[in-house]
Amino acid sequence: MNRRETTHLLAWNAPLSAGLGLALALAGGLLLIRLSPTAAAVLMGLAALAAATLIEPLTGLLGGLFLGLLRAYLQAEVPQIPAQIGHLYIALAAGAWLARGLARRELRIPARKEAVPPLLGLLGFIAAAWLSLWEPADLAGYGLPELVKWVEILLVLLLAVERASPRQLPWLTAGVLLVGLFQAGVGLYQFGLRGEGPEHFLIPGTDFYRAYGTFEQPNPYAGYIGMTLAVAVGVMAGGRDVGTRGHGDTGDLPISMPLCLRVLLPVVALALAGGLVASWSRGAWIGFGAALAVMAVALPRRSRWGLLLVGALAAVALALYVSGLLPPAIVVRLTDFAAGLRLEDVRGVGINDANYAVIERLAHWQAALEMWRANFWTGAGLGCYEPAYPRYALINWPNALGHAHNIYLNLLAETGLIGLMAYLAFWSILFWQTWQATRCLSGLPRGLALGLLGAWTHLAVHNFFDNLYVNNAHLLIGLLIGLLPATQSPNHPITQLPNDQ
């Protein structure tokens, strides 16, 4: 934001800021004398974040992401604080953005032409999801809240596209990574430092517990960590030409991570990698392995060299496995599910401790397919897998798990063939646009594009075993989608390099 924009923003925002400041001062004065020091500090921090959001809506996006990921923890451990407080800051950021655009008469949706393809793809899926709610199993309790989640992804995307300038892109990236660092730190504490935890999260044969962060569940936590780690690895691997400069109405601005954050980036990546391992989630491990492979293909300018790099990495992994240098516990964790895996009717399969988790998941997959067959085109309704489940449940598995533990089967059951095709079309657009960005960008924008490609890959692969659109992780996904068009902005360096580089 240049000096003229700042002056103009403060001019129209002064009465609102003054009024809000006076109200907060009065309310704060009354509350602070009645609260404990810790509660008072939290309240003052939330008030400061709200004030900062009015000045720069991107602050509200990052604050909403941080607070949104606390939902399950707040609900279980701190019921005094609204569990969905993160959404309040997303709404405040959207309000500040809309007010600013209307006041300046410069509200454009979308603000960049590069945002049109993902925007149209997302709108197409939202339309298909809305169609599935024509006769849903439960509209108010399940359907509408899930639809609101996707509308919020759209809103966060638009906000990020409109506000992520060359000056702000490095700090947005840093903010995403620092939120991930916090979650990784919580997970590592739960894994090895706390010394206790939920009994069902105890890793067999060890004294360690699966990390679950503030998600209260290891698998979705691991999915979030894996996507963030992909961004960190992409920025480290592809953003090395940090001297590249931008141009345009913002002047010559270095499009690079700030020096202090570049120094800390390996530490952030190492902590995230530790959190991923500590989650003990094989779905996340497989997803991140696929993300590394895709990023390796995209890293060189020529894809053939990328394929050779993937082959080399695979050879190293195979050599470690054959030589027995891979930790046996990790090898067993990655391979023991294959014993119970079967593509057949699991109604008559004997259940024991060894195959329980695999058969349970297969039973829910089978129920999802039955749900789709009964609602072929439009499904049982977006978000309505759980209320519709009892009609299609296998006899030994009467309780729904909330979703089918496979996003593709889940969407097929909830939104039918139309919804699944719209979802796949949306992500195909994003994959293609992100791949194209890795071919032509340089500097931090290219590193970020590589990281986004890895994040999409992790999400796509891990979602074969789970549903990662939980505990407000969709806020991260919306923000990352919004950063993609920002990397391709005309104000960002786009260097068309020869294919042999």
Summary of the structure (lengths in Angstrom):
residues: 501
radius of gyration: 23.4
end to end distance: 34.9
largest distance: 71.6
contacts: 1744
relative contact order: 0.14
helix: 69%
strand: 1%
